[in-house]
Amino acid sequence: MSADDSPNIGTPRSSRYAHSSLELSRVGGAIQQRTHDLEARYRELQTIMHITARVNEGLFLDDILDGVYQDFKMLIPYERIGFSLIEEKGTVVRARWAQAEYTPLLLDRGYAAKLEGSTLEQILLTGQPRIINDLEAYFAHKPNSASTRLILDEGIRSSLTCPLIANGEAVGFMFFSSRTPHTYADAHVEVFQQIAGQLSVMVEKGQLVAELSAQKLELEHKNDELSDLNKLKNSFLGIAAHDLRNPLSNILMATSLMTSPDFDLTEEDRRTMLREIDNQAQYMMNLLNDLLDVSHIESGSFTLLPVEIDLPSFLREVAIRHHRLAEAKNSAVQLDNLAPGRVFADPIRLAQVLDNLISNAVKYSPPGSTITVRTRAEKRMWRVEVQDQGPGLTIEDQGLLFKDFVRLSATPTNGEKSTGLGLAIARRVVEAQGGTIGVESEFGHGATFWFTVKNARRDRSR
């Protein structure tokens, strides 16, 4: 071989070594870069596997989402994550959960918007995440977007919106948000898509578990209510049986004496026994009527027929009737400060409440007392008060008022009987007509029972 045929002839040895070293350096750098990329990819896959495991461990929806908020920080940048569900047969998107590095959250749980015609609907149609890296510019083109306005007010400037589709059905959206413009790139979309399917299924599972849990709590609550009602029913039956047994025994004893040939009763004795039979029968009838009222109210078959009532005229009629009854105790029922006005109520039920309050005031006040009935206009309501001069109520008694079959520490001054249901029924009647009922009392200084009733339409401006 001649000198001209050799490729190294004429090339300095040092130059050839430098060229070879440069090539090796380039290859080594490429290998190092590839190794670095593979390691980064491996760490990314490890993170995704970790997130997947955490998601799979989650049972309740909030637990799953809290885990996502913590773990995704290693893969996607954000200061805020929001989650919304598609509800009402696919017509509404409702914010279900949100977490952020800051407060307050203006677009929070409960916010809802229609899906039809929105940009979210377009995301569902494509099935692909959407990146908005300049939300201020986006809002300039869509100034009517209330949700964008709220997010901007929170300081968010870029967003990554990802659809959640489980088993071919759209279940909701994940919103990754940053306060820095131009945060998101296709790489973040790729990362999310690697776990999107499984996350969607787990979110759907979490939602179902949450719904089942809520239904379980509701069933437990209903069972507790049924148990309470059953106890109340048994209490009613027990107390009613006891309260009916005594008067019925008295009636049977009186009729036995009146019909027995072994007893020579005078006409006055017979009249006394007949009055006692009448009193005991009237008490039994009152108790049965009260029990039926409670039963109708609790079962929902309680019917109200409200009409406009001239309140002063109505109270005068009630007061006159009770004044005649109070005269037997040398007491009086008087009206005080009756301003003109009309109310909207069922007249029969309104009279029932007043009869109970006034008759109780007469019953528990000493002979020679004055029972005062007055009214006061309030916003959209009238307040009716019945003030007595009785012994007043202890704090303990005030806590028991308006409950079923309550026997207070005070006793009627003439030994009159009470079914223990009157105030409980009055409360139910007042509340059924949109009012409230209560008492003001200082022990030893009488009591003022009051209730409110709606203004008639013409008086609603008061």
VOPAGU-2260 file (C-alpha; in pm, 1 decimal, decimal comma):
REM VOPAGU-2260
SITE   aa  ch    i         X         Y         Z
SITE  MET   A    0       0,0       0,0       0,0
SITE  SER   A    1     137,1     340,7     -90,4
SITE  ALA   A    2     146,0     639,7     135,5
SITE  ASP   A    3    -135,1     802,0     -64,3
SITE  ASP   A    4    -369,4     507,7       9,0
SITE  SER   A    5    -351,6     541,4     391,9
SITE  PRO   A    6    -630,7     764,1     550,4
SITE  ASN   A    7    -406,8     854,4     844,4
SITE  ILE   A    8    -114,3     971,2     639,3
SITE  GLY   A    9     -87,4    1345,6     663,9
SITE  THR   A   10    -319,2    1365,4     976,0
SITE  PRO   A   11    -148,8    1444,1    1303,3
SITE  ARG   A   12    -186,8    1173,2    1569,4
SITE  SER   A   13    -309,0    1428,2    1834,8
SITE  SER   A   14    -590,4    1548,4    1605,0
SITE  ARG   A   15    -710,8    1195,0    1547,8
SITE  TYR   A   16    -724,7    1134,0    1925,3
SITE  ALA   A   17    -914,7    1461,0    1986,3
SITE  HIS   A   18   -1178,0    1370,7    1726,4
SITE  SER   A   19   -1228,8    1026,2    1876,9
SITE  SER   A   20   -1256,1    1170,3    2229,5
SITE  LEU   A   21   -1519,7    1419,2    2113,5
SITE  GLU   A   22   -1729,1    1143,7    1958,2
SITE  LEU   A   23   -1703,9     935,2    2273,1
SITE  SER   A   24   -1804,9    1237,4    2481,7
SITE  ARG   A   25   -2111,1    1293,5    2265,0
SITE  VAL   A   26   -2213,1     928,9    2289,4
SITE  GLY   A   27   -2156,3     932,2    2664,7
SITE  GLY   A   28   -2363,1    1248,5    2704,6
SITE  ALA   A   29   -2644,0    1098,4    2501,5
SITE  ILE   A   30   -2631,2     784,2    2711,4
SITE  GLN   A   31   -2638,0     989,7    3031,4
SITE  GLN   A   32   -2930,5    1197,5    2906,4
SITE  ARG   A   33   -3116,6     885,2    2806,3
SITE  THR   A   34   -3041,3     732,1    3143,4
SITE  HIS   A   35   -3166,0    1049,5    3313,6
SITE  ASP   A   36   -3483,9    1043,7    3102,6
SITE  LEU   A   37   -3541,3     678,4    3180,0
SITE  GLU   A   38   -3488,7     740,3    3549,9
SITE  ALA   A   39   -3731,3    1033,7    3539,6
SITE  ARG   A   40   -3979,6     821,0    3350,9
SITE  TYR   A   41   -3932,2     541,4    3603,2
SITE  ARG   A   42   -3990,0     783,0    3892,6
SITE  GLU   A   43   -4299,2     913,2    3714,6
SITE  LEU   A   44   -4433,1     560,7    3666,1
SITE  GLN   A   45   -4354,9     480,3    4028,7
SITE  THR   A   46   -4545,1     790,9    4135,1
SITE  ILE   A   47   -4839,0     698,8    3914,3
SITE  MET   A   48   -4838,9     348,4    4060,1
SITE  HIS   A   49   -4830,7     498,0    4408,8
SITE  ILE   A   50   -5120,8     730,0    4325,0
SITE  THR   A   51   -5312,6     440,0    4175,2
SITE  ALA   A   52   -5260,2     236,7    4492,0
SITE  ARG   A   53   -5372,5     529,5    4707,5
SITE  VAL   A   54   -5679,2     581,7    4491,1
SITE  ASN   A   55   -5764,5     212,4    4510,2
SITE  GLU   A   56   -5732,5     222,7    4888,6
SITE  GLY   A   57   -5982,7     508,1    4911,7
SITE  LEU   A   58   -6336,8     420,4    5001,5
SITE  PHE   A   59   -6516,9     749,0    5047,3
SITE  LEU   A   60   -6511,3    1015,3    4777,3
SITE  ASP   A   61   -6355,6    1286,5    4994,7
SITE  ASP   A   62   -6075,8    1049,0    5099,2
SITE  ILE   A   63   -5997,4     970,8    4735,1
SITE  LEU   A   64   -5993,6    1338,7    4639,5
SITE  ASP   A   65   -5780,9    1438,2    4939,6
SITE  GLY   A   66   -5528,3    1173,1    4831,4
SITE  VAL   A   67   -5529,4    1306,2    4475,3
SITE  TYR   A   68   -5461,2    1657,3    4604,5
SITE  GLN   A   69   -5155,4    1542,5    4798,6
SITE  ASP   A   70   -5007,5    1297,6    4546,9
SITE  PHE   A   71   -5056,3    1476,6    4214,0
SITE  LYS   A   72   -4826,6    1757,9    4324,7
SITE  MET   A   73   -4536,9    1534,8    4221,0
SITE  LEU   A   74   -4664,4    1522,4    3862,1
SITE  ILE   A   75   -4875,6    1830,4    3783,6
SITE  PRO   A   76   -4826,5    2186,5    3913,8
SITE  TYR   A   77   -5127,1    2350,4    4086,5
SITE  GLU   A   78   -5238,1    2561,4    4379,4
SITE  ARG   A   79   -5595,8    2442,4    4352,9
SITE  ILE   A   80   -5791,0    2130,0    4254,9
SITE  GLY   A   81   -6165,3    2124,9    4208,5
SITE  PHE   A   82   -6398,7    1837,0    4142,1
SITE  SER   A   83   -6750,0    1857,0    3998,8
SITE  LEU   A   84   -7016,6    1594,2    3939,5
SITE  ILE   A   85   -7259,0    1568,3    3650,7
SITE  GLU   A   86   -7608,9    1552,0    3798,0
SITE  GLU   A   87   -7978,5    1568,9    3713,5
SITE  LYS   A   88   -7958,6    1322,2    3424,9
SITE  GLY   A   89   -7658,2    1491,1    3267,0
SITE  THR   A   90   -7798,4    1844,4    3259,4
SITE  VAL   A   91   -7615,2    2010,0    3548,5
SITE  VAL   A   92   -7253,6    2031,0    3666,2
SITE  ARG   A   93   -7226,2    2082,7    4043,0
SITE  ALA   A   94   -6910,4    2156,9    4242,7
SITE  ARG   A   95   -6864,7    1868,6    4487,0
SITE  TRP   A   96   -6517,8    1926,6    4636,2
SITE  ALA   A   97   -6232,2    2175,7    4622,5
SITE  GLN   A   98   -5900,7    2224,6    4797,5
SITE  ALA   A   99   -5640,5    2496,6    4758,8
SITE  GLU   A  100   -5326,5    2647,2    4906,3
SITE  TYR   A  101   -5518,0    2965,3    4984,0
SITE  THR   A  102   -5847,7    3099,5    5117,9
SITE  PRO   A  103   -6122,1    3190,9    5058,4
SITE  LEU   A  104   -6257,7    2962,3    4788,3
SITE  LEU   A  105   -6519,3    3156,4    4596,0
SITE  LEU   A  106   -6615,4    2869,5    4366,9
SITE  ASP   A  107   -6683,6    2606,3    4630,1
SITE  ARG   A  108   -6905,3    2308,4    4706,1
SITE  GLY   A  109   -7261,7    2352,9    4583,8
SITE  TYR   A  110   -7196,8    2587,7    4290,5
SITE  ALA   A  111   -7394,1    2462,1    3989,0
SITE  ALA   A  112   -7433,5    2549,0    3621,5
SITE  LYS   A  113   -7609,6    2403,0    3319,9
SITE  LEU   A  114   -7401,3    2167,6    3109,2
SITE  GLU   A  115   -7581,9    2221,9    2780,0
SITE  GLY   A  116   -7413,4    2485,6    2562,4
SITE  SER   A  117   -7115,3    2522,1    2794,4
SITE  THR   A  118   -6749,2    2469,2    2707,6
SITE  LEU   A  119   -6752,3    2174,2    2949,3
SITE  GLU   A  120   -6999,7    2003,9    2719,4
SITE  GLN   A  121   -6747,3    2042,5    2435,6
SITE  ILE   A  122   -6481,7    1879,2    2652,0
SITE  LEU   A  123   -6710,8    1578,8    2702,7
SITE  LEU   A  124   -6773,6    1555,9    2329,6
SITE  THR   A  125   -6400,4    1537,9    2254,2
SITE  GLY   A  126   -6314,2    1334,6    2561,6
SITE  GLN   A  127   -5986,8    1528,5    2584,6
SITE  PRO   A  128   -5856,7    1759,3    2859,5
SITE  ARG   A  129   -5847,6    2132,4    2792,5
SITE  ILE   A  130   -5566,9    2373,0    2873,4
SITE  ILE   A  131   -5628,5    2744,3    2925,8
SITE  ASN   A  132   -5301,7    2921,1    2999,6
SITE  ASP   A  133   -5439,6    3276,5    3001,5
SITE  LEU   A  134   -5770,3    3288,9    3185,1
SITE  GLU   A  135   -5790,4    3667,6    3170,1
SITE  ALA   A  136   -5779,6    3656,6    2788,8
SITE  TYR   A  137   -6029,5    3367,8    2792,4
SITE  PHE   A  138   -6268,5    3569,8    3012,4
SITE  ALA   A  139   -6237,0    3868,2    2777,3
SITE  HIS   A  140   -6387,9    3647,4    2504,4
SITE  LYS   A  141   -6648,0    3492,5    2741,0
SITE  PRO   A  142   -6739,4    3770,4    2985,6
SITE  ASN   A  143   -7065,8    3596,1    3085,2
SITE  SER   A  144   -6889,3    3297,1    3241,3
SITE  ALA   A  145   -6970,4    3331,1    3612,5
SITE  SER   A  146   -6745,0    3041,5    3710,4
SITE  THR   A  147   -6446,2    3195,6    3529,7
SITE  ARG   A  148   -6511,4    3525,9    3704,4
SITE  LEU   A  149   -6504,8    3353,1    4045,4
SITE  ILE   A  150   -6184,5    3166,3    3963,9
SITE  LEU   A  151   -6018,4    3485,6    3844,6
SITE  ASP   A  152   -6122,7    3658,3    4167,9
SITE  GLU   A  153   -5942,2    3378,2    4353,7
SITE  GLY   A  154   -5626,3    3472,1    4163,8
SITE  ILE   A  155   -5618,6    3173,8    3924,5
SITE  ARG   A  156   -5459,4    3246,5    3585,9
SITE  SER   A  157   -5428,0    2907,3    3411,7
SITE  SER   A  158   -5618,7    2582,3    3426,0
SITE  LEU   A  159   -5620,9    2220,4    3313,5
SITE  THR   A  160   -5974,3    2075,6    3288,8
SITE  CYS   A  161   -5993,2    1696,7    3269,6
SITE  PRO   A  162   -6309,3    1492,8    3202,8
SITE  LEU   A  163   -6376,7    1187,2    3416,2
SITE  ILE   A  164   -6536,9     907,8    3215,7
SITE  ALA   A  165   -6613,2     577,0    3387,5
SITE  ASN   A  166   -6738,9     276,1    3190,3
SITE  GLY   A  167   -6816,2     500,3    2894,6
SITE  GLU   A  168   -7025,2     741,4    3103,2
SITE  ALA   A  169   -6917,4    1093,3    3197,5
SITE  VAL   A  170   -6923,4    1130,7    3575,8
SITE  GLY   A  171   -6759,3    1468,9    3626,5
SITE  PHE   A  172   -6451,8    1690,8    3588,8
SITE  MET   A  173   -6121,2    1752,0    3762,9
SITE  PHE   A  174   -5991,6    2109,6    3752,7
SITE  PHE   A  175   -5619,0    2170,6    3810,9
SITE  SER   A  176   -5556,6    2543,3    3856,6
SITE  SER   A  177   -5253,5    2765,8    3898,4
SITE  ARG   A  178   -5207,0    3129,0    3989,8
SITE  THR   A  179   -4927,3    3151,0    3734,1
SITE  PRO   A  180   -5008,7    3203,3    3362,8
SITE  HIS   A  181   -4886,9    2947,7    3105,9
SITE  THR   A  182   -4841,3    2669,7    3361,5
SITE  TYR   A  183   -4975,6    2372,3    3170,2
SITE  ALA   A  184   -4840,4    2175,3    2873,1
SITE  ASP   A  185   -4930,2    1858,7    2683,2
SITE  ALA   A  186   -4701,3    1661,0    2913,5
SITE  HIS   A  187   -4939,7    1729,1    3202,4
SITE  VAL   A  188   -5230,9    1605,3    2992,3
SITE  GLU   A  189   -5037,9    1287,6    2915,7
SITE  VAL   A  190   -4964,1    1229,1    3283,5
SITE  PHE   A  191   -5328,8    1270,7    3381,2
SITE  GLN   A  192   -5451,9    1045,0    3104,1
SITE  GLN   A  193   -5235,2     759,0    3231,9
SITE  ILE   A  194   -5449,3     737,7    3543,1
SITE  ALA   A  195   -5771,1     907,5    3428,3
SITE  GLY   A  196   -5964,4     586,9    3359,4
SITE  GLN   A  197   -5890,5     428,4    3692,6
SITE  LEU   A  198   -5941,3     753,8    3878,5
SITE  SER   A  199   -6279,7     797,3    3708,9
SITE  VAL   A  200   -6391,6     450,6    3817,1
SITE  MET   A  201   -6272,6     509,4    4173,9
SITE  VAL   A  202   -6443,1     848,9    4189,3
SITE  GLU   A  203   -6764,1     685,4    4071,6
SITE  LYS   A  204   -6717,8     417,7    4336,3
SITE  GLY   A  205   -6655,0     680,5    4602,6
SITE  GLN   A  206   -6966,2     867,3    4498,1
SITE  LEU   A  207   -7175,9     550,8    4519,5
SITE  VAL   A  208   -7032,3     468,1    4860,8
SITE  ALA   A  209   -7108,7     822,9    4978,3
SITE  GLU   A  210   -7465,2     793,8    4852,4
SITE  LEU   A  211   -7507,3     455,3    5020,5
SITE  SER   A  212   -7363,8     597,5    5341,0
SITE  ALA   A  213   -7607,8     889,9    5326,5
SITE  GLN   A  214   -7896,6     650,6    5263,3
SITE  LYS   A  215   -7780,7     437,1    5555,5
SITE  LEU   A  216   -7776,4     739,1    5785,2
SITE  GLU   A  217   -8120,9     839,5    5662,0
SITE  LEU   A  218   -8253,2     488,6    5725,3
SITE  GLU   A  219   -8101,7     490,9    6074,3
SITE  HIS   A  220   -8263,5     828,6    6136,2
SITE  LYS   A  221   -8599,2     696,3    6013,4
SITE  ASN   A  222   -8561,3     388,0    6231,3
SITE  ASP   A  223   -8490,3     610,5    6530,7
SITE  GLU   A  224   -8800,2     814,7    6448,7
SITE  LEU   A  225   -9009,4     498,6    6417,7
SITE  SER   A  226   -8869,9     373,7    6747,8
SITE  ASP   A  227   -8954,4     706,3    6913,0
SITE  LEU   A  228   -9303,6     699,2    6764,1
SITE  ASN   A  229   -9352,7     343,2    6885,8
SITE  LYS   A  230   -9244,4     446,8    7235,6
SITE  LEU   A  231   -9478,1     747,0    7213,9
SITE  LYS   A  232   -9762,2     519,5    7102,0
SITE  ASN   A  233   -9700,2     283,2    7390,6
SITE  SER   A  234   -9680,1     579,7    7626,4
SITE  PHE   A  235  -10008,4     712,2    7487,2
SITE  LEU   A  236  -10177,8     377,6    7531,9
SITE  GLY   A  237  -10043,3     331,5    7882,9
SITE  ILE   A  238  -10132,1     680,1    8002,6
SITE  ALA   A  239  -10466,3     680,5    7821,8
SITE  ALA   A  240  -10557,1     344,9    7975,7
SITE  HIS   A  241  -10461,9     475,6    8319,7
SITE  ASP   A  242  -10645,3     806,0    8273,6
SITE  LEU   A  243  -10955,7     632,4    8141,7
SITE  ARG   A  244  -10960,2     361,8    8407,2
SITE  ASN   A  245  -11011,8     597,7    8702,0
SITE  PRO   A  246  -11314,2     791,6    8568,7
SITE  LEU   A  247  -11463,3     474,1    8429,5
SITE  SER   A  248  -11427,0     308,9    8773,6
SITE  ASN   A  249  -11598,4     608,3    8932,7
SITE  ILE   A  250  -11883,2     586,1    8683,5
SITE  LEU   A  251  -11927,3     213,9    8743,0
SITE  MET   A  252  -11921,8     265,7    9119,1
SITE  ALA   A  253  -12183,9     540,3    9100,0
SITE  THR   A  254  -12415,1     341,9    8872,4
SITE  SER   A  255  -12371,6      36,0    9095,5
SITE  LEU   A  256  -12477,1     234,8    9400,0
SITE  MET   A  257  -12771,9     390,9    9216,8
SITE  THR   A  258  -12903,3      58,1    9091,3
SITE  SER   A  259  -12835,1    -149,1    9404,3
SITE  PRO   A  260  -13141,8    -232,6    9618,7
SITE  ASP   A  261  -12915,7    -245,3    9924,2
SITE  PHE   A  262  -12867,4     130,5    9932,0
SITE  ASP   A  263  -13148,8     373,6   10003,5
SITE  LEU   A  264  -13028,4     688,7    9830,1
SITE  THR   A  265  -13190,6    1025,2    9869,5
SITE  GLU   A  266  -13281,4    1231,8    9566,3
SITE  GLU   A  267  -12995,7    1468,4    9648,7
SITE  ASP   A  268  -12751,9    1174,1    9657,9
SITE  ARG   A  269  -12872,4    1062,7    9316,7
SITE  ARG   A  270  -12833,9    1410,5    9171,8
SITE  THR   A  271  -12480,8    1432,1    9313,8
SITE  MET   A  272  -12387,9    1098,0    9162,2
SITE  LEU   A  273  -12536,9    1193,8    8825,4
SITE  ARG   A  274  -12331,4    1514,3    8826,0
SITE  GLU   A  275  -12022,2    1309,1    8906,4
SITE  ILE   A  276  -12103,7    1064,6    8625,3
SITE  ASP   A  277  -12145,6    1358,0    8389,0
SITE  ASN   A  278  -11812,4    1513,9    8497,2
SITE  GLN   A  279  -11625,3    1186,0    8462,7
SITE  ALA   A  280  -11781,2    1113,1    8122,1
SITE  GLN   A  281  -11694,8    1464,9    8004,0
SITE  TYR   A  282  -11333,3    1414,9    8113,0
SITE  MET   A  283  -11317,3    1085,1    7924,3
SITE  MET   A  284  -11462,2    1250,3    7614,3
SITE  ASN   A  285  -11207,0    1533,0    7635,1
SITE  LEU   A  286  -10923,7    1283,1    7666,5
SITE  LEU   A  287  -11044,8    1081,6    7368,1
SITE  ASN   A  288  -11085,0    1397,8    7159,3
SITE  ASP   A  289  -10732,5    1507,4    7253,0
SITE  LEU   A  290  -10591,8    1165,5    7163,1
SITE  LEU   A  291  -10766,3    1178,2    6826,1
SITE  ASP   A  292  -10629,4    1529,6    6763,1
SITE  VAL   A  293  -10273,3    1415,2    6835,2
SITE  SER   A  294  -10322,4    1107,8    6616,4
SITE  HIS   A  295  -10455,1    1314,9    6324,6
SITE  ILE   A  296  -10174,2    1568,8    6348,6
SITE  GLU   A  297   -9899,5    1305,4    6369,9
SITE  SER   A  298  -10044,3    1100,8    6082,5
SITE  GLY   A  299  -10068,2    1402,2    5850,8
SITE  SER   A  300  -10447,6    1384,6    5824,2
SITE  PHE   A  301  -10483,4    1706,8    6020,1
SITE  THR   A  302  -10677,2    1951,9    5802,0
SITE  LEU   A  303  -10672,9    2330,5    5828,3
SITE  LEU   A  304  -10925,9    2558,9    5660,7
SITE  PRO   A  305  -10780,0    2908,4    5708,2
SITE  VAL   A  306  -10983,0    3221,9    5637,0
SITE  GLU   A  307  -10949,9    3591,1    5715,5
SITE  ILE   A  308  -11064,0    3663,2    6071,6
SITE  ASP   A  309  -11125,9    3996,4    6241,3
SITE  LEU   A  310  -10907,1    3938,5    6546,3
SITE  PRO   A  311  -11068,4    4177,8    6801,7
SITE  SER   A  312  -11421,3    4050,1    6727,7
SITE  PHE   A  313  -11305,6    3689,2    6747,2
SITE  LEU   A  314  -11131,6    3745,0    7081,3
SITE  ARG   A  315  -11437,7    3920,3    7225,7
SITE  GLU   A  316  -11654,9    3616,9    7151,8
SITE  VAL   A  317  -11403,0    3380,4    7311,0
SITE  ALA   A  318  -11355,3    3607,0    7613,9
SITE  ILE   A  319  -11731,3    3637,8    7676,8
SITE  ARG   A  320  -11769,6    3258,6    7676,1
SITE  HIS   A  321  -11484,4    3207,4    7920,9
SITE  HIS   A  322  -11589,7    3499,7    8138,7
SITE  ARG   A  323  -11916,5    3318,4    8212,6
SITE  LEU   A  324  -11721,9    3005,2    8311,4
SITE  ALA   A  325  -11476,5    3206,5    8522,1
SITE  GLU   A  326  -11761,2    3362,7    8721,4
SITE  ALA   A  327  -11802,8    3028,2    8899,1
SITE  LYS   A  328  -11465,2    3103,4    9066,0
SITE  ASN   A  329  -11550,0    3469,9    9108,9
SITE  SER   A  330  -11284,2    3539,2    8845,6
SITE  ALA   A  331  -11297,0    3749,9    8529,0
SITE  VAL   A  332  -11162,4    3734,9    8174,0
SITE  GLN   A  333  -11092,7    4079,7    8030,6
SITE  LEU   A  334  -10955,9    4217,5    7704,4
SITE  ASP   A  335  -10679,0    4473,7    7699,9
SITE  ASN   A  336  -10516,1    4672,9    7421,2
SITE  LEU   A  337  -10688,2    4505,4    7126,0
SITE  ALA   A  338  -10558,0    4685,6    6818,7
SITE  PRO   A  339  -10765,8    4645,1    6500,8
SITE  GLY   A  340  -10635,9    4380,9    6265,6
SITE  ARG   A  341  -10715,2    4068,5    6070,9
SITE  VAL   A  342  -10544,2    3729,0    6080,6
SITE  PHE   A  343  -10535,6    3431,8    5844,0
SITE  ALA   A  344  -10618,2    3114,6    6035,9
SITE  ASP   A  345  -10857,6    2824,2    6081,1
SITE  PRO   A  346  -11123,3    2970,3    6316,6
SITE  ILE   A  347  -11204,9    2635,1    6481,0
SITE  ARG   A  348  -10840,1    2559,3    6552,7
SITE  LEU   A  349  -10768,1    2917,1    6661,5
SITE  ALA   A  350  -11056,2    2891,8    6909,9
SITE  GLN   A  351  -10915,7    2557,6    7028,3
SITE  VAL   A  352  -10581,0    2719,7    7113,6
SITE  LEU   A  353  -10743,9    3015,3    7289,6
SITE  ASP   A  354  -10986,1    2790,7    7479,7
SITE  ASN   A  355  -10694,7    2588,2    7610,9
SITE  LEU   A  356  -10485,2    2885,9    7717,3
SITE  ILE   A  357  -10772,1    3079,1    7878,4
SITE  SER   A  358  -10927,5    2776,8    8051,0
SITE  ASN   A  359  -10583,1    2684,2    8190,6
SITE  ALA   A  360  -10537,6    3041,8    8314,6
SITE  VAL   A  361  -10871,7    3024,9    8494,9
SITE  LYS   A  362  -10803,8    2673,4    8620,9
SITE  TYR   A  363  -10463,8    2750,5    8775,6
SITE  SER   A  364  -10542,9    3099,8    8909,3
SITE  PRO   A  365  -10694,2    3148,4    9255,5
SITE  PRO   A  366  -11058,3    3259,9    9294,4
SITE  GLY   A  367  -11109,6    3629,9    9236,7
SITE  SER   A  368  -10834,5    3649,1    8972,7
SITE  THR   A  369  -10835,5    3845,1    8648,7
SITE  ILE   A  370  -10728,1    3677,4    8324,8
SITE  THR   A  371  -10608,9    3932,5    8066,1
SITE  VAL   A  372  -10607,5    3877,5    7690,4
SITE  ARG   A  373  -10417,2    4125,0    7472,9
SITE  THR   A  374  -10270,6    4149,2    7121,9
SITE  ARG   A  375   -9965,2    4307,1    6965,7
SITE  ALA   A  376   -9878,4    4362,0    6599,3
SITE  GLU   A  377   -9545,7    4217,4    6482,5
SITE  LYS   A  378   -9386,5    4192,6    6140,1
SITE  ARG   A  379   -9620,2    3978,6    5926,7
SITE  MET   A  380   -9770,1    3830,6    6244,0
SITE  TRP   A  381  -10002,4    3907,6    6534,2
SITE  ARG   A  382   -9902,2    3806,9    6885,5
SITE  VAL   A  383  -10184,2    3702,6    7121,3
SITE  GLU   A  384  -10112,3    3691,1    7495,2
SITE  VAL   A  385  -10305,9    3532,5    7784,1
SITE  GLN   A  386  -10185,4    3653,1    8124,6
SITE  ASP   A  387  -10294,0    3484,2    8449,2
SITE  GLN   A  388  -10245,9    3547,9    8820,6
SITE  GLY   A  389  -10157,9    3190,4    8908,9
SITE  PRO   A  390   -9857,6    3049,2    9093,2
SITE  GLY   A  391   -9624,2    3088,3    8796,6
SITE  LEU   A  392   -9395,3    2823,1    8655,9
SITE  THR   A  393   -9062,2    2686,7    8769,7
SITE  ILE   A  394   -8776,7    2661,2    8520,4
SITE  GLU   A  395   -8827,9    2283,6    8521,5
SITE  ASP   A  396   -9199,0    2320,0    8442,5
SITE  GLN   A  397   -9125,8    2562,6    8159,0
SITE  GLY   A  398   -8900,0    2299,5    8001,7
SITE  LEU   A  399   -9182,7    2043,9    8013,5
SITE  LEU   A  400   -9456,2    2264,3    7870,3
SITE  PHE   A  401   -9605,1    2179,0    7530,4
SITE  LYS   A  402   -9501,8    1812,9    7560,8
SITE  ASP   A  403   -9744,4    1519,9    7560,8
SITE  PHE   A  404   -9911,7    1405,6    7884,7
SITE  VAL   A  405   -9724,4    1656,4    8100,8
SITE  ARG   A  406   -9822,9    1696,4    8465,4
SITE  LEU   A  407   -9680,3    2016,9    8611,5
SITE  SER   A  408   -9592,2    2081,5    8974,5
SITE  ALA   A  409   -9875,5    2335,4    9002,0
SITE  THR   A  410  -10227,0    2199,5    9054,4
SITE  PRO   A  411  -10565,0    2345,8    8955,8
SITE  THR   A  412  -10707,8    2558,3    9238,0
SITE  ASN   A  413  -11048,6    2383,9    9237,9
SITE  GLY   A  414  -10922,4    2033,0    9168,1
SITE  GLU   A  415  -11019,7    2044,6    8797,8
SITE  LYS   A  416  -10882,7    1759,9    8588,7
SITE  SER   A  417  -10648,7    1794,7    8292,2
SITE  THR   A  418  -10567,5    1545,6    8017,9
SITE  GLY   A  419  -10207,8    1670,0    7993,1
SITE  LEU   A  420  -10237,8    1703,9    7614,8
SITE  GLY   A  421  -10393,0    2048,6    7574,9
SITE  LEU   A  422  -10073,5    2253,9    7544,1
SITE  ALA   A  423   -9907,8    1989,2    7327,8
SITE  ILE   A  424  -10201,0    2007,8    7086,5
SITE  ALA   A  425  -10200,1    2388,9    7100,6
SITE  ARG   A  426   -9831,5    2385,9    6999,3
SITE  ARG   A  427   -9899,5    2154,5    6705,5
SITE  VAL   A  428  -10195,9    2365,9    6589,4
SITE  VAL   A  429  -10005,1    2695,2    6614,6
SITE  GLU   A  430   -9701,7    2557,2    6429,9
SITE  ALA   A  431   -9922,1    2400,4    6160,6
SITE  GLN   A  432  -10054,5    2750,7    6088,6
SITE  GLY   A  433   -9705,4    2901,5    6062,7
SITE  GLY   A  434   -9681,4    3048,0    6412,3
SITE  THR   A  435   -9488,4    2990,5    6733,6
SITE  ILE   A  436   -9599,7    2948,5    7094,5
SITE  GLY   A  437   -9427,7    3010,5    7424,3
SITE  VAL   A  438   -9454,8    3127,3    7785,1
SITE  GLU   A  439   -9302,9    3397,1    8004,9
SITE  SER   A  440   -9318,5    3334,0    8376,9
SITE  GLU   A  441   -9149,0    3395,7    8708,7
SITE  PHE   A  442   -9229,8    3144,2    8976,5
SITE  GLY   A  443   -9476,3    3292,2    9224,6
SITE  HIS   A  444   -9579,2    3576,2    8992,6
SITE  GLY   A  445   -9815,1    3427,9    8733,3
SITE  ALA   A  446   -9752,9    3341,4    8371,9
SITE  THR   A  447   -9814,5    3487,4    8027,5
SITE  PHE   A  448   -9875,5    3235,4    7751,6
SITE  TRP   A  449   -9844,0    3369,0    7397,4
SITE  PHE   A  450   -9866,5    3255,1    7037,5
SITE  THR   A  451   -9835,3    3415,7    6696,3
SITE  VAL   A  452  -10069,0    3393,9    6400,1
SITE  LYS   A  453  -10024,0    3522,7    6044,5
SITE  ASN   A  454  -10153,5    3860,9    5936,3
SITE  ALA   A  455  -10423,8    3854,3    5675,2
SITE  ARG   A  456  -10301,7    3972,9    5334,7
SITE  ARG   A  457  -10425,1    4326,7    5378,3
SITE  ASP   A  458  -10224,9    4359,5    5701,4
SITE  ARG   A  459   -9898,8    4206,7    5569,0
SITE  SER   A  460   -9737,3    4549,9    5539,5
SITE  ARG   A  461   -9726,9    4591,5    5916,7
